[in-house]
Amino acid sequence: MKSESNHQSSIVNRKLKQLVILGAGESGVGTAILGKQKGYNVFVSDKGTIAEKYKKVLLNNDISFEEGNHSESKIFEADLVMKSPGIPDKIQLIKELKQKGIPVISEIEFASKYTNKVIVGITGSNGKTTTTMLVNHILKKTGLNVTMGGNIGESFAQQVAEEKSDIYVLELSSFQLDGIETFAPHIAIITNITPD
């Protein structure tokens, strides 16, 4: 188990300045808000069309973004890239970022660096959503200040930015876990592992 100081990883300790976020969905926009709050210059790039509700959030928070394209000249200026879980590691852009030594991480990895609250991480092939909802419900019924996030509910990064909770119950897909380096929940649950 890593000590609390080691949990802050070299990614955060390097005093990074330029955060590029690939994908402007729930996790991307949440990470953009948290990144800006933590002093990063944030640029969001989405190859598709950004939903109006997310565009509004980016505009209201004065966060630079593009849609319909990935401008490599801007993306390769990054000190750190947060990749939304729907973007595969095998695409050329991600390969080139890694070849250039630019760290590519997930929302979960990024947001976990900025909270010392209790994190319950739930993953597995089946039953993640049900288990996450059940754990969240049980903890709420006991009177604890708890919220749900990750692959369900609001963006984990957004919740951390708003300091919403004392306990975060996170549903974690395999795609979200692909982009972690030092993320270590206080409590980890694996529902099952089956071929999928």
N, C-alpha and C positions, 0 to 999 in steps of 0.2 A: 504494500500500500504506500502511496506517495504522500509525503508530508504536505501540509497546506501551502507552504511556500513553493515547493516544487510543482504543485498543481497549477501554478500561474504560468507555466511553460515559457519557453523561449520566445514563442510567437508574440505574446503580449509584452514581454520584457524588452523586446528589441526597439521599443518606441516607434512603432510603425506609423506612417503618416497617411498613405494612400490605400484605402480599402475599396476594392472593386467587388461588386455583388453581381453574380450571374443568375438572372431569374428574378422577376419582380412579382412573385406571388406572395403568399402569407409569410413564408420564412425569409424571403429576400427583403421585403419591405420592413419586417420586424428587425432584421439585422441592420438595415440601413439606419433606422431610428436609433438603435443602441450604439452603432458605430459613430454616428454623428455626436451623440451625447457624450461619448468617451473621447472625443477630440480628433477623430479621423476625418480626412477629406474623403467623402463618400461619392462613388459613382456607381449607378445601377444600370446594367445592360441586359435587355431582354430581346431575344431574337424574334419573338412573337409580338403580339399586341398586348399592351399592359391594360388590365381591367381598369375601368374608370375609378372605382373605389380606391385602388392602390395608387393610381396616378394622382388622385386628389391628396392622398397622404404624403406622397413624395413632394408635391408642389407646396403643400402647407408647411412642410418641414424644411423647405429650401434645399432639397437634395437633388443633385444633377442626375439625369437619367436619359436613356435612349431606348427606343423600341424599334423592332423590325430589322435589327442589325446588331452585330457585335463589332464595334470599332477596335480592331486589334491594337492600333496605336495608343489608344487610351487604356485598354485592358493591360497591356504589357508594361505600363507605368506603375502598376500596382506593387505595393509592398506585401499585400495579403489579398487573397481572393476567397470569398465565400461563395460556394457553388450550391445552388438549390438542388434538393435531392433528385429531382426529375432529370437532371443533366448527367448523362453517362460519363464515366471517367475515360472511356475509350475515344471520345471525339478529339479531333485534331487540336482544337484550341486548348483543351485541358492538358493534352500531352505536351504541347509547346510551353505552356506555363510551367509545368513541372520540370521540363528540360532547362528552362531558364532559372530554375531554383526559386521560383515564386511559390510560397506555400498556398495550397488549395485545401480549404477546410469546410466543414459543415456549420450550419447555424448552431447546432447543439454544442459543438466544440467552442465556437466563438462566444456564445452567450454564457456558457458555464464558467468562463474565466472571470465574469463580472458579477458573480453572486456567491455568497457563502451560505445561502439557505439550503435546506435539506432537499435533495433531489432523489426521487424514486424513479428509476428507469425500468420500463417494461418492454420486453421484446420477445420474439418467438415467431414461429411460422404461422400459428393460428391462435386466436383468442386474445390478441393484444388489446384491441379496442374494448372488448367486454371487461377484461381484467383492469384496464386503466380506469374505465368508468366506475367499476365497482370499488376499487381502492380509493378513488377520489370521493365517491359517495360516503364510504365508511368513515374516512378521515373528516369530512365535512360534518357528518352527524355527531362526531365527538367534540365538535366546536373548534376544530383547528382551522387556521387560515390557510387554505389550500386551493391551488388552481391546477387545471389540466392543460397540457400543451404537447408539443412535438408534432406527431402525425395526426393529432386530433385537437380541436379547439383552436385557441389563439396561438400565435407564434410565441415560442419560448423566449426568444430575444426581446420581443415586444413586452412580454410580462416582466422580464428582468429590468428593462428600461423604466418601466412604470413601478417597479418594486411592489408588485401586486400581492406577493404571497410570502409566507414563511416556509411553505412546502410546495414543491413543484412535482406533480405526478406526470411523467412524460411517456407517451407511447412512442417507441423508437423503431422505425422500419430499418431493414438492412441497408437501404440506400442512405439513411441518415447516419448510420453507424460507419459507413464506408469512409466518411470524411472526418473521423476523429483521430486525435493523437494522444491526448492525455485525459480526456473526459472520463471521470470515474464517479458514477452516482453513489450516494451514500447507501442506498438500498437498490439492488438489482434483481429483477425477476425475469426469468426466461420461462415462458409458458410451455414451449415445446420446440423441438427441431425436427422437421420432416422435409423430405425432398419436395421442392416447389419449383 
